Amino acid sequence: MTLALFLCFAITLLVGFPLAWVLILSAMVPGSMDPSFIGNVQFVLRSIIGGADSSSLLAAPLFILSGIIMAKGGISRKIFDVFAYFLCRVPGGMPCAVIVTCLFYGAISGSGTATCAAVGAMTIPILLDLGYDTKFSGALVATAAGLGVIIPPSVPFIMYGTATGVSIGKLFIAGVIPGIVIALCLMIYSVIFCVRKGENRERILEATENIRKNGFWPLFKDGIWALLTPVILLGGIYSGIVTTTEVACISVIYALLVSIFVYRTVKPSEVLNLLTEACKTLAPLGLILAVATAFGRILTLLQIPMMLSGFIMTHFTSKIAVLLIMNLMLLLIGMVMDTGPALMILGPMLLPMTSALGVDPVHLGIIMTVNMAIGFVTPPFGVTLFVAAPIVGEPPMALGKRAMPFIATFLAALILITFVPQFSMCLL
């Protein structure tokens, strides 16, 4: 039955079935082959309904809605201007400002693709106007957008926590330092690249004169409402005042108040359209999450997590070797599989094995999510490559090739985070 399940999964995926149908059909294979198997068709359908009926999953659509409202409100531009004020005089400062903007915008949207779309549409034309290479600009934003799923609030953290029972609030807090570490690594590479290749410093200083001419205080007053967003969200969770779902509600209310009454970039009449857009974004995600829950339960009934754990522990005895093999497996899966289903299926499978090695479940969630973030920009299916490509007018694979040094930098940060768990655990 196990072999038949994976054959069905591989064949339907290669043929091009929608991922939800791939998971449904694969989950039903064991029960169809053996009527006495507890995971029959009725069990699968009940599991799908049960997977959708989860209060913790409410946080995901709310954070998505908050990100859509903030994007409409032009928040990414205000964040970028604040950091460009400080960094424009530093070699490589403008690419670094883009990376920091992705870091902060990720703390609003919780999504890599949303971060790439919102920040890329605003910053890539600026980089091109300043004389930066087209492929470099697209690859920079496509890679830095991966910070959107690592810095909290992160939709993948919600999925992993829902599938494994790990505290989503702890995952949010644990993601702060790893997100900063990755951003710093990307910034170091960007500075080295710009120093080696050179920049048009006169053009950069001339173009940023409008940002600096009125001084920092007016710029800060205009951008403070955007910069306060992650502080409010993380402060509420860290203090224990609100739960993850409650802070997601707060993020929507805050986004509406700031965009409608402070910045006045969103009209009240547009709110209904924003709600519709959020529902369209969530509907496919919600279906896949519900189906992934059923698929994961079938895998558990077939004892596949224990089989996988036994196989890896038998052939690789040291903790270092196991973690390296696990990272390699996650990187390969992240290249071809969507983040949400991957975390919900693989999380419960890897948790027993890594717990036996002394890896904290929260740390495992950080490691898995960082791997999936690298998958966002890794050819041939890196989703942020396809988001950034139309903005710069280059083929996605051309951006993927140019992104290789960024990916290598991301991998270096992954190794650091994997083997120095204090980065993930120090704030807990």
Secondary structure, 3 states (H helix, E strand, C coil): CHHHHHHHHHHHHHHCCCHHHHHHHHHHHHHHHCCCCCCCHHHHHHHHHHHHCCHHHHHHHHHHHHHHHHHHCCHHHHHHHHHHHHHCCCCCHHHHHHHHHHHHHHHHHCCHHHHHHHHHHHHHHHHHHCCCCHHHHHHHHHHHHHHHHCCCCCHHHHHHHHHHCCCHHHHHHHCHHHHHHHHHHHHHHHHHHHHHHCCCHHHHHHHCHHHHCCCHHHHHHHHHHHHHHHHHHHHHHHHCCCCHHHHHHHHHHHHHHHHHHHCCCCCHHHHHHHHHHHHHHHHHHHHHHHHHHHHHHHHHHCCHHHHHHHHHHHHCCCHHHHHHHHHHHHHHHHHHCCHHHHHHHHHHHHHHHHHHCCCCHHHHHHHHHHHHHHHHHCCCCCHHHHHHHHHHCCCHHHHHHHCHHHHHHHHHHHHHHHHCCHHHHCCC
